[in-house]
């Protein structure tokens, strides 16, 4: 049972790292797209890129919250 808890903890840490990296990447893409929207001649493409990046960030936040909420349910170790 202890090895199962250790594996669960390792899975939670891996998901946290992946989600944080995805959130940071989404922020970079999203805000980069928003700032490039003010550059003349870029057009609508930058707004589409910004929406994709911010959507990726939001999806990562939701998936991380759901996974961590279900993975740590009933565990007081972490």
N, C-alpha and C positions, 0 to 999 in steps of 0.2 A: 504494500500500500504506500509505503514511503517513496518507492521509486516512481510510482504513478504521480504522486504529488510533485516530485522533482521534475518529471517530464512535463507536467502541466505548467510548472513555473517557468521552465525553459521555453515552452511554447508561448507563454504570455510575454516573456521578454523579447522573443523574436518578433512577435506581432507588434509590440510597442515600437521596436526599432524600425520596422518596415513602415508602420503608420506615420511615425514622426518624420521619416525621410520623405514619404509621399506627401505629407502636409507641407513640408518645407519646399519641395519641388513644385507643388501646386501654387504656393504663395509666390514663388519666383516667376512661374509662367503667368499666373493671373495678374500680378501687379506689374510685371514687365509689359504685358499686353495692354493694360490700362494706361500706363505711362506712354507707350508708343502710339496710343490713339490720338495723342495731341500733336504728333509729328505730321506735318502736312505731306500729303501724297501717299500715306499708308493705306487709308481707306477703312473699310469695314472688317478686314481680315484681323486686325489687332483686337477688335472687340470680340470676335469669335474665339480667338486664342485666349483672351482674358476669361471668357465664360468657361472654356474648357478647363483652364487651370484652376479657377475658383471652384468649379464643380468637382474636380478631382480632390481638392482640399476638403470640401464638405463631405464627399463620400468617404474619404479616409477617416475623418473625425467620427462620422456615424458608425462606420464598421468597427473602429477601435473601441468606441464606447459600448457597442453591443457585445463585442467579443469579450472585452474585459469584464463587463457586467455579468456575463454568463459563466466565464471561466473561473472567476474568483468567488462565485456564489457559495457561501457556506464555509469558505476557507478563511481562517484567521491568521495564516502564516504570512501573508503579504497583502 
